[in-house]
Amino acid sequence: MQPKGPSPHTTAVVLAGGTGQRVGLSIPKQLIKVAGKAVIEHTLAIFEEADDIDDVIVLMAPGYAPDVERIVAKSGLTKVSRVLEGGSTRNETTQRAIDALGEGLAEGEDRNVLFHDAVRPLLSQRVISDCVRALERYQAVDVAIPSADTIIVTRTHGEDGEFITDVPDRSRLRRGQTPQAFRLSTIRRAYEVAAEDPNFQATDDCSVVLKYLPDVPIHVVPGDEFNMKVTQPVDVFLTDKLFQLASTAAPAQSDEAAYRERLAGKTVVVFGGSYGIGKDISDLAAGYGASVYPLGRSTTGTHVENPEDVAAALAKAHADTGRIDYVVNTAGVLRIGRLDETDDATIEEALKVNYLAPVRIARAAHRYLAESGGQLLLYTSSSYTRGRAEYSLYSSTKAAMVNLTQALADEWAGDGIRVNCVNPERTATPMRTKAFGQEPAGTLLSSEAVARTSLDVLLSSMTGHVIDVRQQDPTADATQAGSFERALAAALSSEADGGVA
């Protein structure tokens, strides 16, 4: 056990040497796209956002390093310092990483290193932080979760097949995950000793320390169920669905001076800005010095379902101010009822306002936002995670907003445009009141609270996120695992959902 001292430099090594054979593809599985991005891009983005990580090294399958370099350049992943080719085995790949990490280190200098599978793109910030904190006391750290399944030991008897020989006590069994974290000096020494063993072979790095440095304790950090490994074809499907459900806690609020400083001279165009959340966003932004164009059917005669109205509104804002920094769309309609009893006019209205309008707004806003490096902000609701009876039109179009957000964030990243989606829980808006009548005080979010969070999102650097706005736990940890848990809880909820406009 080492005494606690100054925080050493910490490097994440992303091991991406695998192929796509087990998922039936001709490309490495870490280059498979889920939620609009390559698996490895999701993984690298996690370490990019981790305060505990100083830099990242990628060990990529031979012949594919240029693919990762292009991803890094396109996504602006500044922490990735090197992309190297991995070896033919996991052990050889780790050894190459150890050699690279040792370059340039002064004698006696040490550092932390976290080895992580590139095909575990759902790693939470909490696990990263726990690993780094554990390295303040221990030289080796593993990540594991309890086994929910009974594990059996078998032996094969010729043509008769397998037979159970032992059933270990499940209470002591754990399923290993990554990252695995070490002091560099420790993992380097373990591999030096292992190199003297002609039969050396291991599938993970903690087992190398366990076998060749038996006096070094390996601390175990609790992992989480969402930190799954994309190995089989079904894993690709499940990972994609989990990313679709993922949501992010709201960014931290700025102080009044910061709002004024960052919004001064900016232009904000708000479709659906005549009442509810849209009006509150407009009022807040204008109060902080932005030039705001609140557009609505009843106030400016702007019909979001009319492409000419959308184009004219954007052109006017740009002509007046010379720029458009933020485009917000809160417009929507909520029609409740059985689909088989819904007339064509109602269906057409829902599709035009809730789906086609955001698509057309996005398309029309692109050139303005590319010019300013701005952001498009859309809105969904908790119904996007699970279609509900009598909400078929609303739920399906709100699910489309999430897919549109994630797709455009990837599609427009090279243009410098950020795209996000706010997911408020039940909110007190005129549209909701019209659908549900007056509801008990305190059971709904205020539209002002949603507007404030929306402003924080606009001023943030995030893109491609679904941002939750909830009444409870406003300081909840914004870990990725937490976001999946919130989304799944929302998906299983039978609580009636309302609108955001």
C-alpha positions, -999 to +999 in steps of 0.1 A: +000+000+000+014+034-010+010+066+010-012+093-004+007+121-021+003+146-049-019+134-078+003+117-104-003+121-142-031+097-152-033+081-187-062+061-201-051+034-225-079+024-248-073-012-260-088-015-294-069-044-309-099-068-314-116-077-347-152-080-357-153-117-361-176-125-333-201-099-344-199-112-379-183-081-395-153-075-417-142-045-397-131-043-361-160-042-338-148-009-322-155+008-356-192-004-356-216+025-354-241+027-326-262+058-320-246+075-350-210+071-338-183+045-339-181+025-307-146+037-300-157+074-305-182+070-276-155+054-255-129+081-262-155+108-255-160+095-220-123+099-212-123+133-229-149+145-204-132+128-174-116+154-151-094+126-136-078+117-170-049+138-183-043+121-217-054+091-237-034+066-258-052+042-283-039+008-292-057+000-324-060-032-345-032-033-371-041-014-403-069+006-387-050+033-369-057+059-396-094+053-391-091+062-354-069+093-362-097+106-385-123+100-358-101+119-333-096+148-357-132+151-366-145+149-330-119+173-315-108+147-289-079+168-276-068+143-249-058+116-274-021+120-276-012+089-296-028+062-318-006+031-320-010-003-336-017-031-311-002-065-311-015-099-321-025-107-285-039-088-256-006-092-237+014-079-266-009-049-269-006-041-233+032-044-235+033-019-263+013+005-242+036+000-213+066+007-235+050+039-249+041+051-214+076+047-202+091+069-230+104+102-216+098+094-179+126+105-156+142+078-134+119+071-105+090+089-120+057+071-120+022+076-133-013+061-132-026+041-161-061+028-167-065+001-193-100+000-208-116-020-235-126+002-265-158-019-269-171-008-235-186+025-245-210+029-216-185+034-189-195+059-162-175+088-148-181+074-114-162+043-122-133+063-136-131+085-106-133+055-082-104+038-099-082+069-098-091+075-061-082+039-053-048+043-069-040+068-041-038+037-018-033+007-040-010-002-068-035-023-087-073-019-091-099-040-109-136-032-116-162-059-111-199-065-104-217-094-086-227-123-107-265-126-111-261-160-127-251-193-111-217-202-124-209-239-130-176-257-137-178-284-163-157-311-179-161-327-213-163-365-215-158-374-251-189-376-272-211-375-241-206-338-238-202-316-207-209-325-171-209-303-140-180-308-117-185-279-093-209-251-085-189-223-068-205-201-041-221-173-061-218-148-033-181-147-038-181-146-076-177-113-096-179-105-132-148-085-142-150-053-163-127-026-172-109-003-167-082-020-148-060+006-131-023+004-120+007+024-110+028+021-142+058+008-122+036-021-109+022-033-142+056-029-159+072-050-132+045-077-136+051-079-173+088-081-168+084-111-145+058-127-168+082-124-198+105-149-180+076-175-181+076-194-214+040-204-209+028-168-201-007-161-214-034-140-199-067-124-211-065-094-187-039-074-168-050-079-132-044-116-136-008-108-146-003-089-114-021-116-094+001-144-108+035-127-111+033-102-082+014-122-056+023-098-028+006-068-045-031-065-033-056-059-061-084-036-049-119-041-064-140-011-074-177-017-079-186-015-116-221-012-130-244-033-152-244-008-180-206-011-185-213-039-210-188-052-236-198-052-273-188-088-282-218-106-297-243-094-324-270-089-297-246-066-278-246-042-308-284-040-307-286-036-269-259-009-269-276+010-296-309+010-276-292+020-244-276+050-262-310+059-276-324+059-240-295+077-225-301+111-210-278+136-193-283+157-162-286+194-167-254+214-169-245+237-140-262+270-139-242+302-145-244+333-124-261+364-135-229+381-147-219+351-168-253+349-185-250+386-194-215+382-207-222+351-228-255+363-243-245+398-250-245+403-288-260+369-295-291+362-316-317+337-304-346+325-326-373+307-307-401+289-326-430+284-303-420+315-284-454+330-279-462+312-246-450+284-223-414+273-222-406+291-255-418+325-241-398+320-209-367+312-228-372+344-249-378+365-219-347+352-201-324+356-230-336+391-238-332+400-202-295+391-204-289+412-235-295+388-264-314+398-295-344+375-294-369+366-320-399+348-303-420+334-330-456+321-327-487+315-346-508+339-324-481+366-321-460+368-353-482+347-376-454+322-379-466+287-387-438+262-380-454+237-404-450+262-432-414+261-446-418+296-461-426+311-427-396+293-411-372+305-438-386+341-437-382+342-399-346+331-399-337+354-428-352+384-410-333+376-378-300+373-397-306+404-417-314+424-386-284+413-365-260+397-389-259+364-371-280+336-356-264+318-326-292+297-313-323+282-328-348+268-304-380+249-313-406+243-285-436+243-308-457+212-306-493+198-304-506+171-281-535+151-293-547+122-271-569+094-283-570+060-300-553+060-334-581+041-351-605+068-340-583+097-351-592+115-383-567+123-411-566+160-403-554+154-367-528+129-379-515+153-405-514+182-380-494+161-355-469+150-381-465+184-396-460+203-363-442+177-342-420+161-368-418+178-402-415+213-386-384+205-366-368+187-396-374+218-418-363+242-390-331+222-387-325+222-424-332+260-428-311+269-398-280+249-408-263+276-428-268+302-401-256+280-373-226+268-393-216+304-398-218+312-360-208+278-346-242+278-329-267+253-315-300+238-324-322+229-294-351+205-297-375+191-272-388+156-264-407+141-234-404+110-213-429+093-236-401+089-262-388+059-242-420+039-245-451+043-266-483+046-245-519+039-253-537+069-267-503+088-271-492+070-303-488+102-324-472+122-297-449+095-284-436+085-318-429+120-329-411+127-296-390+096-301-381+110-335-367+141-319-342+121-300-331+102-331-329+135-350-308+151-323-283+123-321-281+120-359-276+157-366-251+161-338-229+136-356-237+148-391-230+185-383-201+181-359-177+189-387-196+221-393-192+232-357-229+230-349-241+216-316-275+198-314-292+189-282-326+179-269-343+188-236-365+162-219-386+178-192-408+159-170-445+170-167-444+207-170-471+234-164-477+248-199-508+260-216-507+230-239-507+206-209-535+225-192-556+223-223-551+186-225-554+177-188-570+207-170-558+221-138-536+197-118-525+197-081-500+225-073-464+212-068-469+182-091-455+199-122-423+216-132-426+252-139-420+263-175-395+289-161-374+261-146-373+243-179-364+276-197-335+282-173-321+248-179-326+253-217-305+284-215-278+265-196-278+239-224-275+266-251-244+280-233-228+247-228-204+228-251-224+196-251-238+181-283-258+150-291-273+149-256-308+143-242-309+166-211-332+156-183-350+183-164-366+169-132-381+183-100-363+159-078-325+157-071-314+188-090-277+180-081-279+144-093-246+130-105-244+133-142-229+099-148-237+080-179-249+049-160-272+072-140-286+085-172-296+051-184-312+043-151-333+074-153-343+066-188-353+031-180-373+043-150-391+068-172-397+040-198-414+018-172-434+047-157-471+047-165-475+083-154-493+104-180-470+126-200-477+162-211-464+186-236-436+211-235-449+239-257 
